[in-house]
Amino acid sequence: MRIQGYPDPGQGLRLHLNENTGGCSPRVLEAIQRLKATDVSAYPAYTDLVRACASHFDVDPDWVLLTNGLDEGILMAAVGHISRARIQDAETIIPLPAFDPYPNSTVAAGATAVRIPPGPQFVFPTDAVIAAITPRTRMIFLNTPSNPTGRLIPIPDLCRIAEAAPNAVVLIDEAYIEFGGTTFLPHLGTYPNVLIGRTFSKAYGLAGMRVGVVIGQPQSLDPVRAVTLPFNINAVAMAATLAALDDPDFLPHYAAQVAESRERLYAAFGRLGLEYWESAANFVMVRVGDAVTEVVTALAKHGVHVRDRSKDPATPGCIRVTAGMLDHTNAAIAALETVLSGRNTR
Ligand SMILES: Cc1ncc(COP(=O)(O)O)c(C=O)c1O
């Protein structure tokens, strides 16, 4: 049977999709329980959530477009700026390693991806990205912190790229920015060609609800708005997101767990002699070597699901482990130590 989505690993700790391992705020569940039959039978009205997001991100409501997860925002940005404009020979620039929806959306929009290899130790290849910009470049996908490396793109580098590509749209994907790093939001007023992508899936624990936001000046946002379907966020997800934004204590508490979990993962990987990359996100990438598939399978048998990144030529021998609640991180470390004890990982 062909089933859409990512394979369900079944029972165990889900540390393979960068989800919030502690679940959402209890206020979210309360808000869902308060929904009335007529909230479900009516098409949703988005004014309250657009206003709440505009206030949260400190931008004008006209700069906010709600999307069905940031995944949809990425696709609609490509469709709005490339397919709808009927650009021939359009190119996108995708620094590697990259989140799959960037190449997928490029193909969906009929464009060609120009892929940029990573710098040493996954330092962001700013000069190579700028050198790849041509009159055919329509979109540049930037992701900070990066999935899967967790590395940040410095703000001055983001500015340089946006300035070097005035005729392209620069999509800055900040899906994990709540866990570390600095948002580009305060600079958005200076750069009409920049769109910022945010999501409620990760820090707010609403991945199952599917709510993302694309933020930008109308010049760049309106073409995306023009191709986005009118009722793309459902009423339950809307109530959930409003409640999540109304719980100021939830995020700092979870972000602190993530920060401590990352430190514990670094320490464990260090003890095990594994190469890893310090991360500003809610996951850490680590190289376990040639036996990566066996390690991933053995971890799953111990009830810990991690992401095998080894099929990507940019991340050979690597896995990505979600850093969430401390108890979950401790369990993951114990399983990894058991699996790797006695195994030569180099
Ligand atoms: C870099 C990046 N961007 C965007 C997303 C999409 O998030 P969502 O569609 O759940 O909002 C993800 C999810 O894994 C991600 O890793």
Ligand as a Chemical Component Dictionary entry (heavy atoms), coordinates in Angstrom:
data_LIG
# 
_chem_comp.id                   LIG 
_chem_comp.type                 NON-POLYMER 
_chem_comp.pdbx_formal_charge   0 
_chem_comp.three_letter_code    LIG 
# 
loop_
_chem_comp_atom.comp_id 
_chem_comp_atom.atom_id 
_chem_comp_atom.alt_atom_id 
_chem_comp_atom.type_symbol 
_chem_comp_atom.charge 
_chem_comp_atom.model_Cartn_x 
_chem_comp_atom.model_Cartn_y 
_chem_comp_atom.model_Cartn_z 
_chem_comp_atom.pdbx_ordinal 
LIG C1 C1 C 0 13.769 23.218 8.126  1  
LIG C2 C2 C 0 12.313 22.940 8.227  2  
LIG N1 N1 N 0 11.462 23.800 7.677  3  
LIG C3 C3 C 0 10.148 23.595 7.719  4  
LIG C4 C4 C 0 9.619  22.490 8.340  5  
LIG C5 C5 C 0 8.147  22.269 8.232  6  
LIG O1 O1 O 0 7.464  22.356 9.373  7  
LIG P1 P1 P 0 5.893  22.216 9.395  8  
LIG O2 O2 O 0 5.407  21.917 7.999  9  
LIG O3 O3 O 0 5.592  21.125 10.341 10 
LIG O4 O4 O 0 5.406  23.555 9.852  11 
LIG C6 C6 C 0 10.461 21.554 8.947  12 
LIG C7 C7 C 0 9.932  20.348 9.586  13 
LIG O5 O5 O 0 10.593 19.381 9.850  14 
LIG C8 C8 C 0 11.857 21.790 8.880  15 
LIG O6 O6 O 0 12.736 20.913 9.386  16 
# 
loop_
_chem_comp_bond.comp_id 
_chem_comp_bond.atom_id_1 
_chem_comp_bond.atom_id_2 
_chem_comp_bond.value_order 
_chem_comp_bond.pdbx_ordinal 
LIG C1 C2 SING 1  
LIG C2 N1 SING 2  
LIG C2 C8 DOUB 3  
LIG N1 C3 DOUB 4  
LIG C3 C4 SING 5  
LIG C4 C5 SING 6  
LIG C4 C6 DOUB 7  
LIG C5 O1 SING 8  
LIG O1 P1 SING 9  
LIG P1 O2 DOUB 10 
LIG P1 O3 SING 11 
LIG P1 O4 SING 12 
LIG C6 C7 SING 13 
LIG C6 C8 SING 14 
LIG C7 O5 DOUB 15 
LIG C8 O6 SING 16 
# 
